[in-house]
Amino acid sequence: MYICDISMILKMKPGFNIDSFFKPIRLEHPVTDADYDNVQPYVEALTGLSRIANMSLYMTDYHKREFLYVSSNPLFLCGYPREEVQAMGYEFYFKVVHPDDLKMLVEINEKGFEYFYKQPPDSRSNLFLSYDFRMRHLNGQTVMINHKITPFALACDGDIWLSLSIVNLSTQEKSGNVYVQRFDSVERMEYSFKSGRWKTARAVVLTDREKEVLQLSAQGYTAQSIADKLFVDVSTVKFHKTNVFNKLGVNNTMEAVYFASVNHII
């Protein structure tokens, strides 16, 4: 059964509230009105970007513990008006996140921020955290989404002030799949709920030829057309496509293109 009433959820999970999403963020450095004025042009740029790219994204303000910006893309809104979602802030999560995933999200936030604070301040903005969870639309439909979050603005002492999140349809069947990765690295840290620890793992990497075959496939080229274009045998093209599917854990070209795009592989 899906529960929408916040008070019912809090009664089921003693000590579990909005503040739980903000552990262990400190943010002791004051944020001024001038700081907010300085980031306003970037917020306006996000508005244009979300329209052009049809992206579902939002910005979290950890100083005020609210959403500074929410795009109008319907995926994250789950049937609610954009203005209402922005006004609700993190209470929105209690309305739309599947109850079985709420505790998981709190753990991900806490462990993710703990990892963040262990990094040198000058490298923290180069990280992003990715995970999957279920959201419930007002029409009753449950959708698995992929959520990526990265620091957008840090206080002068390296504490996180603003973060930017992007929401896509997930390619996974189950919630979780938590990892932290640097934008300039193919290695990533995967989180284990069983051990409560992070472990080093190598991100999926496609060869240049595999990327080329996948990109041409996405453009509608057949295996034979790709072979002619790359001056190789059609069996070679099929070999590369099979490798791509195996690496990404997908079954067809459409799934491969979507997975590679969402996970910054191509």
N, C-alpha and C positions, 0 to 999 in steps of 0.2 A: 504494500500500500504506500502511495506517495503522500507525504505530509507537507502541507503548505503553511500551516500555522507555526509561527516562530516560537511562541510560548510552549507549544507541545514538544518541539524539538529540544528546547532548553531543559524541560523537565526530564526528558529521556536521557540527556547527557549532562549531568551535574557539572557545574564549573565551566561549561562550554558556552562561550558568548562571542560577541563581535571582537572583543579584545584578543581572543585566542588567535585571530588571524594576523596579529601584529607582534607576536613574540618571535625573536628577542630584540626587535628594533628599538634603538635608543633615541636617536635624533635629539640630542641635547643641545645642538647648535640652533639658535633662533633663526626662523625663517621670516623675513620681513615682507612688507607690502611691495617694496622695490623688487625683491626676488620674484614675486608673482608677476609683476609687470614685465620683467625680463623674459619670462617663459611664455607669455601670452602669444607672441608671434608664432611660436612653435606649435602651440595648441591650435591656432588658426590654420597653420599649414597642415596639421593632421586632418582637419575637417575636409580640406581639399583633396588630400591624399586618399581618404576613405571613400570619397565619392568617385574619384577617377578609377581607383583600383578595386572598388567594391569590397573593401576590407572591413572586417569586424574587429575593432580595436577600442581600447579604453586606457585612460591614464589614472593611476592611483596616487593620491596625495597622502603620504605617511605622516605628515605633520598634522593635518586636519583629520586624518583617517576617513577619507571620503574619496569619491571619484571626481577628479578634476575635469575629465572629459570622457564622454561616451559617444561613439559613432552611431549613426542611424542604421547601420547594417542589421538586418533582422535576426541573424544567427544568434548573437549573444543576447539580444533583447528578449527572446523567447515570448514574443507577443505583447510585451509591455511597451508603452511609449518611452522613447529615449529620455525625455525629461524626467519621467517618473523613476527610471532606473538610476539616473544620475543622482536624483534626490535621495533615493533609498541607500545608496552606497553599498556597504557590505551586507546590509540586511537583505539585499536582493539575492544573495547566495542562499539564504535560508529558504527563500521562496522557490528557487528554480533548481538547485542542486539536489540530485537524488540523495535521500537521507543516508543511504549506505556509504556515500562518497564524502559526506561532510567531514567526518572525523579524519579521513584520509587527507583532505585538503588542508586541514589544520596542521597535520603532521608534516606535510610537504612544505608548507609555509615556514614552519619552525625550523626544520632541518635545512631548508634552502637558505634561509637567512643566517643560520649558524655557519654554513659553509661560506656564505658571502663575507661574513665578518672575519673569517680566518684568512682571507686573501689580502694582499697588500692593497692599501687604499687606491693607489694609482692604476690598479688592474681590475678593479671591481666592475667598472662600467663596460668591460669587455666580455662579460658573462651573460648567458641567457639560460633560463630554466624552462624545461619542457615537461608536460605531463598530460594525461588524458583523464577525463571524468564525464559523468552523465549529467545532462541538463534536461529539465522538463518544461516543455512549451505549455502555454495556457490552453492550447487545444488538446492537451493530454499526451502528445507525442514525446517520447524520450529520445534524445539524440546524444551520441557520444561525440565529444568535441576534444580537439587538441588545443592546449593553452600554453602559449609561450610568453614569458615575462623577462624583461631586461631592465636594468637601471636606466633611467632617462636623465635624472639630475641628482647629483650628490651634494651634500652639505660640505663645507670646507674641511671638515675633519674626516670625510669619507663615509659618513652615515648616509643611508639612502633617504632621499627626500621624495622623488617622483620615480615611478616606474611606468613603462609602456608595455601593454599586453596585447597580443594578437590572438584571435580565436578563429580556428578553422574546423571543418569537419575532420574527425579522427579517422585514421586508417586502421585503428586497433579495435579488437572486439571486447577487450576488458579494460577497466579503469586502471590507472597507475602509470607504468612505463615512464618512470621519472628519471631524468638525467639533467646534468649541468654541462654546458659546453662553452668553450671560448670561440669567438667569431674567427680567430686566426689559427685554429687548431682542428685536427681531425680526431683527436682523442677527447673523450668525455668521461664524466663521472656519473655512474649509474647508482641509484639509491635502492637499497634492499629494505623492504618493510619488515622482513623477518629478523634481520640483524640490526636494523636501525643505523646502518653505516653506508658510506659511499665507497664504491670500488671503481678502479680505473678500467675503462673499456675503450676499444677503438671504434670510432664512428664508421658508418658505412661509407665506403669510398668507391666511386666508379672510375674506371680508366677513361682517358680522353675519348677513345674509340667507343666505349660503352655509352658515354654521354652523347656522343654524336649520333649513334644509332637510335637512342631513346628520343632525342630531340627531333630527328627526322620522322620517327614513327608518330610522334605527337602531331606533326604537321600533316599526317595522312598518307605518307609514303608507304607503299607495300614493301615487303622484304626484298622482292626482286628489284623494285625501283631504287631502294637504298643500295643494294649491291651494285647496280649500274652506276649510281652516283658516286660511290666510293671506290669503284673499280676493284671489287672483290667478288668472290663467289657467294651465292645466296646462302649456302650452308654456313659461311662465316658470319653472315648477318644473324642468322638464326642462333648460332652459337653465342654471339654477344647478347642477344635478347634473353636467351635462357640464363646466362650469367647474371644479367640485370635482375630478372625476376627472382632468382635464388637469393641474391644479395639483399634485395629489398623485402623479400618475403611476400610477394604478390603473385597474382595469377595471370594478369593481362597488361597490355600497354597502358590502358586508361588508369588502372590502379598504380602502375609504376610511375607515370608522369605526375600524378597527384602526390604520391608519397615523396618523390624526389623533390618536388616543389615545396611542399610543406616543411620538409626537413632540411632545407637549404643544401641539397645535394647537387641540384642543377640550377 
